[in-house]
């Protein structure tokens, strides 16, 4: 087999390594440039969402300045108070059903400023 001096050189138009989260090149990764998804103004917001849930609503609590572990503990207490299920997803607490009034009372007792938002 004859060897040429260009053996081993590969040309590519690819941008190199990409971020597994956003898919952009590592040098231009958009993940690190994103700010907090939740406005951090010290106000806890409670809203009702039905989008993507086949019409059944959930009460979504955002803006609670706690870490993931503390959010899960708070969510457990709120679920017990409302007598329903729920979860913690990406810094938001979701409680099944429309329990905004009960949730507002309970979170206010903890010393947070609470606003009901949305319809």
C-alpha positions, 0 to 999 in steps of 0.5 A, spaced: 500 500 500 502 506 498 502 512 503 501 519 501 503 525 506 496 527 507 494 520 511 491 521 517 488 528 516 481 529 516 477 535 514 470 537 517 465 543 517 463 540 524 464 545 530 467 540 534 464 538 541 457 540 543 453 541 549 449 535 551 444 540 554 443 546 549 446 543 543 450 549 541 458 548 540 461 548 547 465 555 546 458 558 545 454 554 550 447 557 551 446 554 558 451 558 562 448 564 559 441 563 562 439 567 568 434 564 573 428 562 570 424 564 576 423 572 577 427 573 584 423 579 586 422 576 593 414 574 591 411 567 591 406 567 586 401 562 585 397 560 579 393 555 576 395 552 569 391 547 565 395 547 559 398 540 557 394 537 562 388 535 558 383 540 562 385 538 569 388 544 573 394 544 577 396 550 582 403 552 581 407 555 586 414 559 583 419 564 586 420 560 593 427 562 595 429 555 597 433 549 594 431 543 591 431 539 598 427 544 602 422 545 596 420 537 596 419 538 604 415 544 603 411 541 597 410 535 602 407 539 607 402 543 602 400 536 599 398 534 606 394 540 607 390 540 601 389 532 601 392 531 594 398 529 590 403 534 587 410 534 585 417 539 584 419 540 577 425 545 575 424 549 582 416 550 581 411 546 586 405 543 582 399 541 587 394 537 583 387 541 583 385 548 584 387 550 592 390 557 591 386 560 597 389 554 602 396 555 599 396 562 599 394 562 607 399 556 608 405 560 605 403 566 608 404 563 615 411 561 613 413 569 612 413 570 605 409 575 600 404 571 596 400 573 590 395 570 586 397 570 579 393 568 572 386 566 571 
